[in-house]
Amino acid sequence: MTPRIAFVIMSAVHSAAAVGELARALAPHRVLIHHDFAQTPGFAADAHNAVFVPDPKRTGWACWGFSEGIFHSLQYALQNHEFDYLQLLSPTCLPIKPLAELESHLASSDVEANFDFVDLFEDRDAFMTVGYRAFTPEQSLRHRILCRLSSVYFGAGSAMRPVAGVQLRTGFAHSASGRMTLGARAALAATQLYSHRAIGRHIFDEKFRPCFGSVWFGARREVVADIVERFHDPELQRWFSRLRIADEFLVPTLLRNSGARRGPGNHLISDFVDANPVWFVEQDLPRLRESRAFFARKFRDDPSDPVRRRVLDELVAAGRSREAVLSDA
């Protein structure tokens, strides 16, 4: 039996043409568009398989409303649409394989959720790169202190390490002999101190472990229902709503602690410059073609972009005409 897939697109400032094209490329499956009309009024995506999530939240980069918008959309999907699996997408995503391959994979797999994460308690780079964001409220003095100590720990010119759809600093400040500097040791000790729940006054411990990673996940209906229920915990909302870029912690943490059988995320994320993924270019096409992922980001917000055109025509259409793929509803 072909699984029923629901897609949620988190939209705010990208063009209706690009969002509509993405929705049509996902036909015949249902697409739910959460669009922040306060940022782009008059937005109208032209796709017969798409509907707008009613009462959208006010979103924005590093805004708690973005997390609220995600879970508002998930709850709307659960209450109003029949689906076996749900995939969250950004407007800069595209499928990079025929949807039939995703359908076949879901039908034959016992995996309950597809997402990438790194556990802060298990990965020193993650612990020191973003631990200060997980263990302290953004506007607090201890947040500013631990943020400064994170820079002390890594030192000048530290390397970057892509993992779980995000970017981490790696290594540590060291002396000429290769040993960790005294400042780096002090920074590590201070962060370790605040990682304890009683001292940091946060909600994380060995039973509810802090995780970090990309928000673009896919999951079976029962897992979506579980994380939506957990999201409404007042204590959880009080803490996560105070964190810097909360969604990068909230989604992976809830999924990791759900106990769902996990498979790797369905996305190929493009290379990073600093902490931001860059646009795919024509030189990336072999990597897109060879990837085991079903989706990728980031593609330019322009339906005439040649990379978008080739991905839809050559990788997604798989022998069908582009017109047939994009006119499905």
C-alpha positions in Angstrom: 0.0 0.0 0.0 1.4 3.4 -1.0 2.0 5.5 2.2 0.1 8.7 2.5 2.6 11.6 3.0 1.9 15.1 4.2 4.4 17.8 3.6 4.7 21.0 5.7 6.5 24.0 4.2 7.5 26.8 6.6 7.1 29.9 4.4 7.7 33.6 5.2 9.8 35.7 2.8 10.3 33.5 -0.2 8.5 33.9 -3.5 5.1 32.3 -4.1 6.4 31.1 -7.4 9.2 29.0 -5.8 6.9 27.7 -3.0 4.2 26.8 -5.5 6.7 25.0 -7.7 7.9 23.0 -4.7 4.3 22.1 -3.7 3.5 20.9 -7.2 6.7 18.8 -7.3 5.3 16.9 -4.2 2.0 16.0 -5.9 -0.2 14.1 -5.5 0.6 14.3 -1.8 -1.0 16.9 0.4 1.1 20.0 1.1 0.4 22.3 4.1 1.9 25.7 3.8 2.5 27.7 7.0 3.0 31.2 5.7 3.7 34.3 7.8 1.5 36.8 6.0 2.8 39.6 8.2 6.1 39.3 6.4 4.8 38.7 2.9 1.2 39.9 2.5 -0.8 38.8 -0.6 1.1 35.5 -0.9 -0.7 32.9 -3.0 0.9 29.6 -3.9 -0.5 28.1 -7.2 -0.7 24.4 -6.4 -3.9 22.3 -6.3 -2.5 19.9 -3.8 -1.6 22.7 -1.3 -3.6 24.3 1.5 -2.6 27.0 4.0 -2.3 26.3 7.7 -4.9 28.6 9.3 -4.0 31.1 12.0 -0.2 31.1 11.2 2.3 32.2 13.8 4.5 35.2 13.5 7.9 33.7 12.5 11.4 34.9 11.8 15.0 33.9 12.1 15.9 32.9 15.7 12.3 33.7 16.7 10.3 31.5 19.1 7.4 32.0 16.8 9.2 29.8 14.2 9.1 26.8 16.7 5.5 27.7 17.5 4.6 27.7 13.8 6.2 24.3 13.2 4.2 22.7 16.0 1.0 24.6 15.2 1.3 23.1 11.7 1.9 19.6 13.0 -1.1 19.8 15.2 -3.2 21.1 12.3 -2.0 18.2 10.2 -2.9 15.7 12.9 -6.4 17.1 13.4 -7.4 17.7 9.8 -5.5 15.4 7.5 -5.0 11.7 7.1 -1.3 10.8 6.6 1.1 8.0 7.5 4.3 10.0 7.3 5.0 13.8 7.5 8.0 15.6 6.2 9.0 19.2 7.2 10.5 21.3 4.4 11.8 24.9 3.9 11.0 26.9 0.8 14.6 26.4 -0.3 14.2 22.6 -0.4 13.5 20.4 -3.4 13.1 16.7 -3.8 16.1 15.2 -5.5 14.6 11.8 -6.3 11.3 10.7 -7.7 8.7 10.6 -4.9 8.0 7.0 -5.8 11.4 6.1 -4.3 10.5 7.8 -1.0 7.1 6.0 -1.1 8.8 2.6 -1.7 11.4 3.3 1.1 8.7 4.2 3.6 6.6 1.2 2.7 9.5 -1.2 3.3 11.1 0.4 6.4 10.4 0.0 10.1 12.1 3.4 10.9 9.7 5.7 12.7 11.5 9.0 12.4 14.2 10.4 10.1 16.3 13.1 11.6 19.9 14.1 12.3 21.2 15.2 15.7 24.2 15.4 18.0 23.9 14.8 21.7 25.6 17.6 23.7 26.4 15.2 26.5 28.3 12.9 24.1 30.0 15.3 21.7 32.6 17.8 23.1 32.5 20.0 20.0 28.8 20.4 20.3 28.9 20.8 24.0 31.3 23.7 23.7 30.0 25.2 20.5 26.3 25.5 21.6 26.2 24.3 25.2 25.9 27.9 26.4 22.8 28.3 24.2 21.2 25.1 25.6 22.0 25.6 29.3 21.3 29.4 29.7 18.5 31.8 28.7 19.6 34.1 25.9 19.1 37.4 27.8 20.9 36.3 30.9 24.3 37.3 32.2 25.4 33.7 32.5 24.6 33.3 28.8 26.9 36.1 27.8 29.7 34.8 30.1 29.5 31.2 28.7 29.3 32.5 25.2 32.6 34.4 25.7 34.1 31.3 27.3 33.1 29.2 24.3 35.3 31.5 22.2 38.1 31.2 24.7 37.8 27.4 24.6 38.2 27.1 20.8 40.7 30.0 20.4 41.3 32.0 17.2 41.1 30.3 13.9 39.3 27.2 15.0 38.1 24.8 12.3 34.5 24.1 11.5 32.8 20.7 11.4 29.5 20.0 9.6 27.3 17.5 11.4 23.6 16.8 11.7 22.7 19.5 9.2 24.4 22.2 11.2 28.0 23.5 11.8 30.1 23.1 14.8 33.5 24.5 15.9 36.0 21.8 16.5 39.2 21.3 18.5 40.3 23.5 21.4 42.8 26.3 22.1 46.2 24.7 22.8 49.7 25.8 23.7 52.8 25.2 21.5 53.1 21.7 23.1 49.6 20.8 22.0 48.1 20.9 25.5 44.8 22.6 26.2 45.4 26.1 27.5 44.5 27.2 31.0 41.7 29.4 29.6 40.3 26.5 27.6 40.3 24.3 30.7 38.5 27.0 32.7 35.9 27.5 29.9 35.2 23.7 29.8 34.9 23.5 33.5 32.4 26.4 33.7 30.3 25.0 30.9 30.3 21.5 32.6 29.2 23.2 35.8 26.2 24.9 34.2 25.3 21.7 32.3 24.1 20.2 35.7 20.4 20.7 36.0 20.5 21.9 39.6 23.2 24.6 38.9 22.1 25.7 35.4 18.4 25.7 36.4 17.4 24.2 33.0 15.4 21.1 32.1 18.1 18.7 30.8 19.6 15.7 32.5 20.5 12.1 31.7 16.8 11.2 31.1 16.0 14.3 29.0 19.2 14.8 27.0 19.9 18.0 25.1 20.3 17.6 21.4 21.2 19.9 18.5 20.7 19.6 14.8 18.6 20.5 11.7 14.9 21.0 12.1 14.0 19.4 8.8 12.7 16.0 9.9 10.3 13.3 8.7 8.3 11.0 11.0 5.4 8.6 11.2 2.1 9.9 12.4 2.4 8.4 15.9 5.8 10.1 16.4 4.4 13.4 15.2 1.5 13.1 17.7 4.0 12.3 20.5 6.2 15.3 20.0 3.2 17.6 19.6 1.9 16.4 22.9 5.3 16.9 24.5 5.6 20.4 23.0 2.6 21.6 25.0 4.3 20.8 28.3 4.4 24.3 30.1 7.8 23.6 31.6 9.3 22.7 28.2 7.8 25.8 26.6 9.1 28.1 29.4 12.6 26.8 28.9 12.9 26.5 25.1 11.2 29.8 24.5 14.1 31.5 26.2 16.9 29.9 24.2 18.7 31.4 21.3 17.5 29.8 18.0 15.4 27.4 20.0 14.3 25.3 17.0 17.8 23.8 16.5 17.5 22.3 20.0 13.7 21.7 20.4 13.0 19.5 17.3 16.1 17.2 17.6 15.7 17.0 21.4 12.0 16.0 21.3 12.6 13.4 18.5 15.7 12.0 20.2 13.9 11.6 23.5 10.7 10.2 21.9 12.3 6.7 21.7 11.3 6.4 18.1 13.3 4.1 15.9 15.5 6.5 14.0 16.9 6.6 10.5 19.2 9.3 9.0 17.6 12.5 8.0 16.0 12.7 4.5 18.0 15.8 3.6 21.3 16.6 2.0 22.4 20.0 3.3 24.6 22.1 1.1 28.1 23.2 2.2 28.4 26.0 4.8 30.0 29.4 4.9 30.3 30.2 8.6 27.0 28.9 10.0 24.9 29.3 6.9 24.4 26.7 4.1 25.2 28.1 0.7 23.2 27.9 -2.5 23.6 24.8 -4.7 25.4 25.4 -7.9 25.9 23.3 -11.1 29.0 21.8 -9.7 26.9 20.2 -7.0 24.7 18.2 -9.4 26.9 15.0 -9.2 26.6 15.1 -5.4 22.9 15.7 -5.6 22.5 12.8 -8.1 24.6 10.4 -6.0 23.2 11.2 -2.6 21.0 8.7 -0.8 18.8 11.6 0.5 15.4 12.3 -0.9 15.5 16.1 -0.4 18.1 18.8 -0.4 18.5 22.5 0.6 19.4 25.3 -0.3 18.1 26.1 -3.8 17.8 29.6 -5.0 14.4 31.3 -4.7 14.0 31.5 -8.5 12.1 29.0 -10.6 14.3 29.9 -13.6 17.5 29.0 -11.7 19.3 26.4 -13.9 20.1 24.2 -10.9 16.5 24.0 -9.9 15.5 23.3 -13.5 17.9 20.4 -13.8 17.0 18.9 -10.5 13.3 18.9 -11.3 13.8 17.8 -14.9 16.5 15.2 -14.5 16.4 13.9 -10.9 12.8 14.2 -9.9 10.9 13.7 -13.2 12.7 10.4 -13.9 11.4 10.0 -17.4 8.2 11.9 -17.0 7.8 15.4 -18.6 8.4 18.3 -16.4 4.9 19.5 -17.2 3.4 16.3 -16.0 5.3 16.4 -12.7 4.5 20.1 -12.0 0.8 19.8 -13.0 0.0 16.9 -10.7 -2.6 17.8 -8.2 
